[in-house]
Amino acid sequence: MKIVQQVAADTLSDAQRQACSRQHAETMAAKALARLALGNKGWAQCAFTAEQDRPSVGLTMSRNAIARLARRSGGDIDRFRTSVSHLLNQRKHIEVPFSMLAEEQQQVVFQALLKTPPSHHLHLKGFAPHNAAYVPLIAERGPASMKVSVDLTDQALDDSHLAQLNALFASPQPKLASIDLRWNPFSQAQLDALPPVHGATQLQHEWNDMSAQAASIVRNVLDQGEDKSILDLSSFRDLADEDLQAITAAMEKNIGRHSALYLNHGLGPTNRIAEQGTRAIASMLEHPDCRLAILNLVAGGVNDQGASALARALASGHCPLVKLNLSANEITPAGATALADAINRSHGKLESLNLRDNLLDGPSRAVLRAAADLKGILLDMG
């Protein structure tokens, strides 16, 4: 609320500031926040940058402001209606966090958007399915430049809600830029029966049939931005086939985002699962855009087939790995020989390799040691 309070203070004289009650000050703050461009030059430039050059900043500003107004207004719906109307007036980019609003507050926001839709981008996130009918009405009233994005991810919606969402498909428009229905337990049959969207509309409904654990894993993969490149999934133990498929599919869609992956204890108790998982990860390591520099597969059930897949990635010339930890796995001399041969043939960046607590014998250790010394790699075999 610091920004809102500061804007309110800037709009009042000393006498007005002393005379205003807390409630009046908050109302003034909402008005001032909605009219940043009409304030001093500093705020005008901030608003211009947010709404013209960096739309995501403008969206974030409106989302946070609406959430604060909802908390501050409490049960006073008239106060909330007045504040929201001022906030939404003539804004170019608006994001509404409906999941933070009560049903009556959601209705207030939809009614306000029907009167004054934004001119550039409207992002509607988490509204109740029965309110879907508002979306095409708002789109019809918006200017030609407006695009609408609908985000209904992870709301525990099921097939019974899809009929309520038909309003999004009944008269699809080019203004409807995207409809995101991911992470909801819809059946594939019902998804296949959805009406077609406009050619300019992107419909996303992947990963609806996966387990709760798999969905949680994929959210971990997708929700981490560029500033959080370390992907730590070590809390997920003994992953099943669908979980591994979820991880690799999500990482492939975000290739180049992560620089470190921790899957300790994650590849399951059987060789079949471990082999599938390591092969999928090895395939990603060969992608030219992959930048995974650290890979930890401690106690993951990695066997010789998995080690051979990783060895092929190391020898491919594209592998970005700097640190590889395969300790406490099931790698025998056959897998160790494959790794040593890959090290000898590689021109990669590998600096350290941990093979402690595997099933290595004396000759395989010697072969690995010679290869590591030749390439200047720090080798730990215990």
C-alpha positions as CSV (number, residue, x, y, z in Angstrom):
1,M,0.0,0.0,0.0
2,K,3.1,2.3,0.2
3,I,2.7,3.4,-3.4
4,V,-1.0,4.2,-3.0
5,Q,-0.4,6.1,0.2
6,Q,2.4,8.1,-1.4
7,V,0.2,9.0,-4.3
8,A,-2.5,10.1,-2.0
9,A,-0.1,12.2,0.0
10,D,1.1,13.9,-3.1
11,T,-2.4,14.9,-4.1
12,L,-3.2,16.6,-0.8
13,S,-2.1,19.9,0.9
14,D,-1.0,19.9,4.5
15,A,-4.4,21.2,5.6
16,Q,-6.2,18.6,3.5
17,R,-4.1,15.8,4.8
18,Q,-4.9,16.8,8.4
19,A,-8.6,17.1,7.7
20,C,-9.0,13.9,5.8
21,S,-10.1,10.8,7.6
22,R,-8.4,7.5,6.9
23,Q,-11.3,6.4,4.8
24,H,-11.3,9.6,2.7
25,A,-7.5,9.3,2.2
26,E,-7.9,5.8,0.9
27,T,-10.6,7.0,-1.6
28,M,-8.3,9.8,-2.7
29,A,-5.4,7.3,-3.1
30,A,-7.5,5.1,-5.4
31,K,-8.4,8.2,-7.6
32,A,-4.8,9.3,-7.7
33,L,-3.5,5.8,-8.6
34,A,-5.9,5.7,-11.6
35,R,-4.7,9.1,-12.8
36,L,-1.0,8.8,-12.5
37,A,-0.3,10.4,-15.8
38,L,-2.2,13.6,-14.6
39,G,0.1,13.9,-11.6
40,N,3.6,15.3,-11.4
41,K,6.1,14.6,-14.2
42,G,7.8,11.7,-12.4
43,W,4.6,9.8,-12.0
44,A,3.5,10.7,-15.6
45,Q,6.7,9.2,-17.0
46,C,6.3,6.1,-14.8
47,A,2.7,5.6,-16.1
48,F,3.8,6.2,-19.7
49,T,6.6,3.6,-19.4
50,A,4.3,1.1,-17.7
51,E,1.4,1.3,-20.1
52,Q,3.2,2.1,-23.4
53,D,6.6,0.5,-23.4
54,R,6.2,-2.2,-20.8
55,P,2.7,-3.6,-20.7
56,S,3.5,-6.2,-18.1
57,V,4.3,-3.5,-15.6
58,G,0.9,-1.8,-16.3
59,L,-0.8,-5.2,-15.8
60,T,1.0,-5.8,-12.5
61,M,0.1,-2.3,-11.2
62,S,-3.6,-2.8,-11.9
63,R,-3.6,-6.3,-10.4
64,N,-2.0,-5.3,-7.2
65,A,-4.1,-2.2,-6.9
66,I,-7.4,-4.1,-7.3
67,A,-6.3,-6.7,-4.7
68,R,-5.5,-3.9,-2.2
69,L,-8.8,-2.1,-2.9
70,A,-10.6,-5.4,-2.2
71,R,-8.9,-5.9,1.1
72,R,-9.3,-2.3,2.2
73,S,-12.9,-2.0,1.3
74,G,-13.9,-5.0,3.4
75,G,-17.7,-5.5,3.2
76,D,-18.4,-2.0,1.9
77,I,-19.4,-2.9,-1.7
78,D,-20.3,0.7,-2.6
79,R,-16.9,1.9,-1.6
80,F,-15.3,-0.8,-3.6
81,R,-17.5,0.0,-6.6
82,T,-16.4,3.7,-6.5
83,S,-12.7,2.9,-6.1
84,V,-12.7,0.3,-8.9
85,S,-14.5,2.6,-11.3
86,H,-11.8,5.3,-10.8
87,L,-9.0,2.8,-11.0
88,L,-10.1,1.2,-14.3
89,N,-11.0,4.5,-16.0
90,Q,-9.0,4.9,-19.2
91,R,-6.3,2.5,-18.3
92,K,-4.6,0.8,-21.3
93,H,-3.6,-2.5,-19.6
94,I,-5.6,-4.2,-16.9
95,E,-5.1,-7.5,-15.1
96,V,-7.9,-8.5,-12.7
97,P,-7.1,-11.2,-10.0
98,F,-10.6,-12.5,-9.6
99,S,-9.5,-15.3,-7.3
100,M,-8.8,-12.6,-4.6
101,L,-12.3,-11.1,-4.9
102,A,-15.6,-12.2,-3.4
103,E,-18.4,-13.0,-5.8
104,E,-20.1,-9.6,-5.3
105,Q,-16.8,-7.9,-5.9
106,Q,-16.3,-9.9,-9.1
107,Q,-19.7,-8.7,-10.4
108,V,-18.7,-5.1,-9.6
109,V,-15.5,-5.4,-11.6
110,F,-17.2,-7.0,-14.6
111,Q,-19.8,-4.3,-14.6
112,A,-17.1,-1.6,-14.5
113,L,-15.3,-3.3,-17.4
114,L,-18.5,-3.3,-19.5
115,K,-18.6,0.4,-19.1
116,T,-14.9,1.2,-19.6
117,P,-12.9,-1.6,-21.1
118,P,-9.1,-1.0,-21.5
119,S,-7.7,0.0,-24.9
120,H,-4.8,-2.4,-25.2
121,H,-4.8,-5.5,-23.0
122,L,-7.3,-7.1,-20.5
123,H,-6.1,-10.1,-18.6
124,L,-8.9,-11.9,-16.6
125,K,-7.5,-14.4,-14.2
126,G,-9.4,-16.9,-12.0
127,F,-13.0,-15.8,-12.3
128,A,-15.9,-18.2,-11.5
129,P,-17.0,-20.2,-14.6
130,H,-20.6,-18.8,-14.5
131,N,-19.2,-15.4,-15.2
132,A,-17.7,-16.4,-18.5
133,A,-20.6,-14.8,-20.4
134,Y,-19.2,-11.4,-19.5
135,V,-16.0,-11.9,-21.5
136,P,-17.5,-11.7,-25.1
137,L,-19.7,-8.7,-24.0
138,I,-16.6,-6.8,-22.8
139,A,-14.7,-7.7,-25.9
140,E,-17.5,-6.4,-28.1
141,R,-17.4,-3.0,-26.3
142,G,-13.7,-2.7,-26.4
143,P,-11.7,-0.8,-29.0
144,A,-10.3,-2.5,-32.0
145,S,-6.8,-2.5,-30.5
146,M,-7.9,-4.4,-27.3
147,K,-6.8,-8.0,-26.7
148,V,-8.4,-10.2,-24.0
149,S,-6.5,-13.0,-22.2
150,V,-8.5,-15.5,-20.1
151,D,-6.5,-17.5,-17.4
152,L,-8.5,-20.2,-15.6
153,T,-5.5,-22.4,-14.7
154,D,-5.4,-24.6,-11.6
155,Q,-9.0,-23.9,-10.3
156,A,-10.1,-27.5,-9.8
157,L,-12.6,-27.1,-12.6
158,D,-14.1,-30.3,-14.1
159,D,-16.4,-31.4,-17.0
160,S,-19.4,-29.9,-15.3
161,H,-17.9,-26.4,-15.6
162,L,-17.1,-26.7,-19.3
163,A,-20.7,-26.0,-20.3
164,Q,-20.5,-22.7,-18.3
165,L,-17.4,-21.8,-20.2
166,N,-19.1,-22.3,-23.6
167,A,-19.7,-18.5,-23.7
168,L,-16.0,-18.1,-24.5
169,F,-16.5,-20.3,-27.6
170,A,-20.0,-19.5,-28.7
171,S,-19.0,-16.3,-30.6
172,P,-15.2,-16.3,-30.7
173,Q,-13.6,-13.1,-31.6
174,P,-10.1,-12.0,-32.8
175,K,-10.0,-9.8,-29.6
176,L,-9.8,-13.0,-27.5
177,A,-6.1,-13.6,-27.7
178,S,-5.8,-16.7,-25.4
179,I,-7.9,-19.1,-23.2
180,D,-5.8,-21.0,-20.7
181,L,-7.5,-24.1,-19.1
182,R,-4.4,-26.0,-17.9
183,W,-4.1,-27.9,-14.6
184,N,-7.8,-28.7,-14.4
185,P,-9.1,-32.3,-14.3
186,F,-11.1,-32.2,-17.5
187,S,-11.6,-35.4,-19.4
188,Q,-10.0,-35.6,-22.8
189,A,-13.4,-36.5,-24.4
190,Q,-14.9,-33.2,-23.1
191,L,-11.9,-31.2,-24.2
192,D,-12.1,-32.7,-27.7
193,A,-15.8,-31.7,-27.8
194,L,-15.1,-28.0,-27.1
195,P,-16.2,-25.7,-30.0
196,P,-13.4,-24.3,-32.1
197,V,-11.9,-20.9,-31.2
198,H,-11.1,-18.1,-33.5
199,G,-8.0,-18.6,-35.6
200,A,-6.3,-15.7,-33.6
201,T,-7.1,-17.3,-30.3
202,Q,-4.6,-19.6,-28.5
203,L,-6.3,-22.4,-26.5
204,Q,-4.2,-24.1,-23.9
205,H,-5.4,-27.2,-22.0
206,E,-2.3,-29.4,-21.7
207,W,-1.6,-31.7,-18.7
208,N,-5.2,-31.9,-17.5
209,D,-5.1,-35.7,-17.1
210,M,-1.9,-36.0,-15.1
211,S,-1.6,-36.8,-11.4
212,A,-1.6,-34.2,-8.7
213,Q,2.2,-34.8,-8.2
214,A,2.9,-34.5,-11.9
215,A,1.0,-31.3,-12.1
216,S,2.9,-29.9,-9.2
217,I,6.2,-30.8,-10.8
218,V,5.3,-29.1,-14.1
219,R,4.2,-26.0,-12.2
220,N,7.6,-26.0,-10.6
221,V,9.2,-26.2,-14.0
222,L,7.0,-23.5,-15.7
223,D,6.6,-21.1,-12.9
224,Q,10.3,-20.3,-12.4
225,G,11.4,-17.2,-14.3
226,E,14.8,-16.4,-15.7
227,D,15.9,-15.1,-12.4
228,K,15.3,-18.5,-10.8
229,S,17.2,-20.8,-13.1
230,I,17.9,-23.5,-10.4
231,L,15.2,-26.1,-10.7
232,D,15.2,-28.2,-7.5
233,L,12.8,-31.1,-7.7
234,S,14.7,-33.3,-5.2
235,S,11.6,-33.2,-2.9
236,F,9.7,-35.4,-5.4
237,R,10.7,-39.0,-4.8
238,D,10.4,-42.2,-6.9
239,L,8.7,-40.5,-9.9
240,A,6.4,-42.5,-12.1
241,D,6.5,-42.6,-15.9
242,E,3.9,-39.8,-16.2
243,D,5.9,-37.6,-13.8
244,L,9.1,-38.0,-15.9
245,Q,7.2,-37.3,-19.0
246,A,5.8,-34.1,-17.4
247,I,9.2,-32.9,-16.3
248,T,10.8,-33.4,-19.7
249,A,7.9,-32.1,-21.7
250,A,7.8,-28.9,-19.6
251,M,11.6,-28.5,-19.7
252,E,11.6,-29.0,-23.5
253,K,9.0,-26.2,-23.8
254,N,11.3,-24.0,-21.7
255,I,14.6,-25.1,-23.1
256,G,17.3,-22.7,-22.2
257,R,15.6,-21.4,-19.1
258,H,17.3,-23.6,-16.4
259,S,21.0,-23.8,-15.6
260,A,20.7,-26.4,-12.8
261,L,18.5,-29.4,-12.2
262,Y,18.3,-31.4,-9.0
263,L,16.4,-34.7,-9.2
264,N,18.0,-36.5,-6.2
265,H,16.1,-39.7,-5.4
266,G,13.8,-38.8,-8.2
267,L,14.1,-41.4,-10.9
268,G,12.3,-44.2,-9.2
269,P,13.1,-47.6,-7.8
270,T,13.2,-49.6,-11.1
271,N,15.8,-49.6,-13.9
272,R,13.1,-49.2,-16.5
273,I,11.9,-45.9,-15.1
274,A,15.5,-44.7,-14.4
275,E,16.5,-45.6,-18.0
276,Q,13.6,-43.7,-19.5
277,G,14.2,-40.6,-17.3
278,T,17.9,-40.4,-18.0
279,R,17.4,-40.9,-21.7
280,A,14.9,-38.0,-21.8
281,I,17.3,-35.7,-19.8
282,A,20.2,-36.8,-22.0
283,S,18.2,-35.9,-25.1
284,M,17.6,-32.4,-23.7
285,L,21.4,-32.0,-23.0
286,E,22.0,-32.5,-26.7
287,H,19.7,-29.6,-27.7
288,P,21.7,-26.6,-28.9
289,D,19.7,-24.2,-26.8
290,C,20.0,-26.2,-23.5
291,R,22.1,-24.4,-20.8
292,L,21.9,-27.0,-18.0
293,A,25.3,-26.6,-16.4
294,I,24.6,-28.6,-13.2
295,L,22.8,-32.0,-13.1
296,N,22.3,-33.9,-9.9
297,L,20.8,-37.4,-10.1
298,V,21.9,-38.7,-6.8
299,A,20.3,-42.0,-5.7
300,G,18.1,-42.0,-8.7
301,G,18.4,-45.6,-9.8
302,V,20.5,-44.6,-12.8
303,N,21.8,-47.8,-14.5
304,D,24.3,-48.6,-17.3
305,Q,21.7,-47.7,-20.0
306,G,21.1,-44.4,-18.4
307,A,24.8,-43.7,-17.9
308,S,25.3,-44.6,-21.6
309,A,22.6,-42.1,-22.7
310,L,24.3,-39.4,-20.6
311,A,27.7,-40.4,-22.1
312,R,26.4,-39.9,-25.6
313,A,25.2,-36.4,-24.6
314,L,28.6,-35.6,-23.2
315,A,30.3,-36.7,-26.4
316,S,27.8,-34.8,-28.6
317,G,29.7,-31.5,-28.5
318,H,26.5,-29.6,-27.5
319,C,26.3,-30.7,-23.9
320,P,26.6,-27.6,-21.6
321,L,27.2,-29.6,-18.4
322,V,29.9,-28.4,-16.0
323,K,29.0,-30.5,-13.0
324,L,27.5,-34.0,-13.1
325,N,26.6,-35.9,-9.9
326,L,25.7,-39.6,-10.4
327,S,26.6,-40.8,-6.9
328,A,24.7,-43.6,-5.1
329,N,23.3,-45.1,-8.4
330,E,23.6,-48.6,-10.1
331,I,26.4,-47.9,-12.6
332,T,28.6,-50.9,-13.2
333,P,32.0,-51.1,-15.1
334,A,30.0,-51.1,-18.4
335,G,28.4,-47.7,-17.7
336,A,31.7,-46.4,-16.3
337,T,33.5,-47.4,-19.5
338,A,30.9,-45.6,-21.6
339,L,31.4,-42.4,-19.5
340,A,35.2,-42.6,-19.8
341,D,35.0,-43.0,-23.6
342,A,32.7,-40.0,-23.8
343,I,35.1,-37.9,-21.7
344,N,38.0,-38.9,-24.0
345,R,36.0,-37.9,-27.1
346,S,34.3,-34.8,-25.8
347,H,35.2,-31.2,-26.2
348,G,32.7,-30.0,-23.6
349,K,32.8,-28.0,-20.5
350,L,32.6,-30.7,-17.8
351,E,34.7,-29.8,-14.8
352,S,33.5,-32.3,-12.1
353,L,32.0,-35.8,-12.1
354,N,30.8,-37.6,-8.9
355,L,30.5,-41.4,-9.1
356,R,30.7,-42.2,-5.5
357,D,28.9,-45.3,-4.2
358,N,28.4,-47.0,-7.6
359,L,29.2,-50.6,-8.6
360,L,32.7,-49.9,-10.0
361,D,35.7,-52.2,-9.9
362,G,39.5,-51.5,-10.1
363,P,39.9,-51.5,-13.9
364,S,36.9,-49.2,-14.5
365,R,38.1,-46.8,-11.9
366,A,41.5,-46.7,-13.6
367,V,39.9,-46.0,-17.0
368,L,37.8,-43.2,-15.5
369,R,40.8,-41.7,-13.7
370,A,42.9,-41.6,-16.8
371,A,40.2,-39.9,-18.9
372,A,39.5,-37.4,-16.1
373,D,43.1,-36.5,-15.7
374,L,43.5,-36.1,-19.5
375,K,40.7,-33.5,-19.6
376,G,41.4,-31.9,-16.3
377,I,38.1,-33.1,-14.7
378,L,37.7,-33.3,-10.9
379,L,36.6,-37.0,-10.4
380,D,35.2,-38.3,-7.1
381,M,34.7,-42.1,-6.9
382,G,35.0,-42.3,-3.1
